[in-house]
Amino acid sequence: MDVIRKVSKGFEKFLSWMDGIASLSIAVIMVLITADVLSRLLLNKPFVGTAEIVSSLIIIVCFFEIPYVSMRKGHVRTTVLYDIVGRKGKDIIDIVACILGMVVYGLIIKASFPGFMHAIEINDAEIAGSFRITTIPGRFAIVFGSALMILEFLHQLIKYSYDLIAGKSIEGEGELK
């Protein structure tokens, strides 16, 4: 049980690092857009490639942030059915949601991975004037973030399954109600 807790804490720390990268990316987006708007207004010379850089960074932000938000149980959810079932019913709903999530993100990887590999092969990029912005980091973020999401769903699946079978939390918080 201690091994599961250590792996869990390590994975949570890693997802926190991904959250940090996403947060820094948001700061870069903010500074870049602000500088572009000021340059456009004051000097009548916008930065070349701002839209392409921002669109690539937004993909990175989204796919690096999603697993962290899931870990923190921060996703929006409809709780009409969830609120009326007991603890075991909630665990079963959460287990089914984890399985469905792993399937969906597996399909995302299956659809995105060939494009990612092709982008590496041809050194794919978007062209903005004479400025070349590679699409590889954004494509990598989709595959990597989806893989992290599958791992987070697996992590949650283990927790919910343990809770359901043992009747107590894997984190050692005692009996569940």
N, C-alpha and C positions, 0 to 999 in steps of 0.2 A: 504494500500500500504506500510506503514511503517513496518508492520509485515513481509511482504514478503521480504523487504529489509534487515531486521534484521536477519531473518532465512537464507537468502542468504549469508550474511556476516559471520554468525556463521558457516554455512556449508563450506564456502570457507576457514575459519580459521582451521576447522577440517581437510580438505583436505591438507592444508599446514602442519599440524602436521604429517599426513600420509607421505607426501613428506619428512619430516624430518627423520622419521623412516626409509624410504627407503634409504635416503642419508647416514644415519649411518650404515645401512646394507651394502651399497657399500663400506664404509670405512673398515668395519670388513672383508669383502671379500678380499679387497686389502691387508690388513695387514696379514690375514691368508695365502693367496697364497704366498705373499712375504716371510713370515717366513717359510712356507713349502719348497719353492724353496731353500732358504738359508740353511735350515737344511739338505736338500737333498744333496746340493753341498758341504757344508763345513763339515758336520758330517756324511754324508752318511746314515742319518736316517730321512726319511720323516715323517711328522705327519700322524697318523692314522685317517682316516675319513674326510680328507680335502675335497675330491671330493664330498662326501655326504653332508657335511655341506654347501659347496658352492652351490650345486644344490638346496638345500632347501632354502637358502637365496635368490637365484636369483628369485625363485617363489614369495617370499615375496616382493622383490623389484618391480617386474613387476606389481603385482596386487595391491600394495599400491600406485604405481606411476601413473598408467593409469588414474584414476579419476582426479588426480591433473593436469596432462597434458591436459586432456580434458577440464577442467575448464579454463586453460590458453590458450585454443585454439591452442595447440602446436602439435596436431596430423597432420600427412601428409595428404593432401587431393588433389584430382585432381580438378582443377577449370575451366576446359574447358567450361562446361555448366554454372557453377556458375558465371563466369565472364560476360556472355552475357545476363543474366536475370537481371531484376530490383530488387528493395528492396523487394517487395512482393514475387517475384520468389525465392529469396535467403531465405526468411523466410520459404516458403513452402518446399524448399529442406532441410533446416535445421530441420524442424519439422518431415519430413519423415525419415531423418537420425536418429533423436532421437528415433522415434518409432521403427525403425529397430534395433537400438542399444539396446533398452530395451528388445526386443524379443531375440536377440542373447545372451545377458548376463543373461536373465532369463533361457534360455536353458542351459547355462554353470552352473548356480546354480542347476538346476534340475538334471543335469548329475553328478555334483560334491558332492552335499550334502549327498547322501547316502554313498558314499565312506568316506566322512569326519566323519559321525556318526559311521560307521563301524570301522574306524581307532581309534576313541575314545574308542569304546567297547573293542577292542582287544589290545589297547595300541600299535598300529602299529609302527614299526621302521625299519630302514635299519641297517644292521650289517656290520661293516667294521672291520674285525679282531675280536678283543674282545670289540670294541667300538660300542655302540648302539646309533643311532641318530633317534629321533622320527620324524615321518612324519606329525604329527598333526599340527604344526604351518604352514607348507606349504599348507596343505589341507584347513586349516582355512583361510589363506590368499586368496585362490582362491574364496571361498564362500563369504567372507567379502568384498574383493575388487570388486567382481562382483556386490554385493549388493550396494556398494558405487557408482559403475558405473551406475547402474540403477537409483539411486537417482540423480546423476549428470545429466543424460539424462532427467529425469523428471524436474529438475531444469532448464535446458536449454529449454525444451519443453514449460514450463510456460513463460519463457522470450520471446521466439520466437513467441509464440501464442499471447502474449500481444502486442508485436511489430507489428504483422500482423493486429490484430484487432484494436488497438488504434492508430496505425501509429506513435507511439513515444516509446522511450525506457522506460522500467520498472525502470531503474536506475535513471530516471529523467533527462536525458541528452537532452531532447527536441525532436522536430520532427526529424524523420528519413528521409533520402533522398533516 
